């Protein structure tokens, strides 16, 4: 009986690991931003954040919703030696208008903005070709990529009342 329970437990752990993959929570571990004041500065984790295993040269898209009256911080990180060269673009999902391209900002991985309207965005991430760290659990031509999205209420500016 103990052997059956132990076998079921091991199979359960293996199944969970297979579902989450080798890159699960990569964004939580490696894409975090140090606060200027030692705290979080009010930034909250956004559940639309993702991690994934990307082949070199691969492009992937994710759709997310942003809300009026919120500040957003997006950070993209990758484990390749060219992690500073990961490109991401942000499009309006309805009009397909390009709103931001980090290639025009010297491949800066971090982008902060305020939302003046509630709308859907498409974030497109492209991983460059380059060397990856050695990991027995993934192909040598693949890399973990994290997309960390954080949000907070927009600070009131100017006079609060007239």
N, C-alpha and C positions, 0 to 999 in steps of 0.2 A: 504494500500500500504506500509506503514511504517513497519507494522508487517511482511509482506512478505519479505521485504528487510532485516530486522533484522534477521529473521529466516534463510534466505540464507547466511547471513554473519556468523552467528553462525555455521551453517552446514559446511561452507567453512573452518572456523578455526578448527573445529573438524576433518575434513578430512585431513587437513595439519598435524595436530598433530598425527593422526593415521598413516599417511604415514611416518613421520619422527621418530616416536616412542619415548619412554621415555628416550632412551639413545642417541638421536641425539646430535651430537657435544660434546659428553662426552670427546673425545680426545682433543678438543680445550680448554675445560674448565679445565681439570685435568691432562693432560699429558705434559703440557708445562715445559720447562727447563729454570731455571734462568741462565742468562748469567753471566760470570765471571766479565765482565766490565760494567754491567748495561744495555747494549744494546742487540741487537739480534746476534752480532758477524757475521752478514752476512747470517744467516740461514733463509731460506724461507720455508713457508708452502708448502707441496707437496699434490696435490689434490688426491693422492692415499691413503691418510690417511682415517681411518674408525673408527666408533663406532658401537657397537652392544650389544644386550641383550644375555647373555650366561647363560645356565643352569650350575649349579655346576658340575664340572668334564667334561665339554664339550670341544671339540677340533674343531677349525675352521681354514680354510686356505684362504689366499688371494694371488692373483698373482699380481706382480708389475714389472715395468720396471725401471732399473737403467741405467744411461748413463755414458759413458767414460768421464773422466775429471771432475767428480763431487764428492763431499764429501756428505755422507749421515749420518743422525742421526735418529735412530729408538728408540722410547720410547713406552713401553707398560704399561698401568696402569689399575687398576681394583678397584672396590669399596669394595671388601671383606676385612675382617680383615687380610687375608693372601695375600694382594696385592703384597707383596714382593716375593711371591712364584709363581706368574704367570710365566709359562714357555713358551718361544717361540724359535722356530728354524727357520733358514733361509736355504733354499735349492736352488740349481741351478735348474731352471725349466726344462732345457733340459736334464741334466744328472742325476737329482735327488740326486746329491752329497750334503751332509750336509756341509754347509759352516760355520754355527755358531749355538751354543746351549747355551742359557744363563744359563742353569743348570751347565755348566762347569765354569761359571763366578760368582758363588755364587748367582744365580738368579737376577743378576743386570738387572734392567729394561731398561737401556740406553745402546745403542751400536752405536759407530761411526766408519765409514770406508770410504775408498776411492775406487772408481770404476776405474779399469784399462781397462775395456771393457764394451760395451753396451750389456746388457743381461737381461733376465727375471728371476725373483726370485719368490719363493713361500715362504710366511711367514706363519708358522703354530703356532697358539696360543692355549694353553691349560690352562683352569681356574681350580684351585684346588677346592676342596669342603671346605666350610666354611660359616660362618655367613655373611649375607648381611645386609646392612642398611635397615631400615623400609621405605617402599615406597608403598603407596596405589595403584600405577599404574602398579605394576609388581608383579609377584609371589615371595614369600619369598625365594624360592630356586634358584633365578636367580640374576645375577649381571651385571652391565654395565661394558664393557671393551672398552678401547680406544687404538688404534694403531696410533701413531703420527709419520709421516714420514716427515723429513725436508731435504733440500738439499742446497748446495751452490757450487760455482765454487772452484775447488781445487786450493789452493795457489801455485804459482810457487815456486819451491825450487831450491837451488843451484844457479849457475851463469845463468843469462838469455840468454847470448850469449858468444861465445868463441872468 
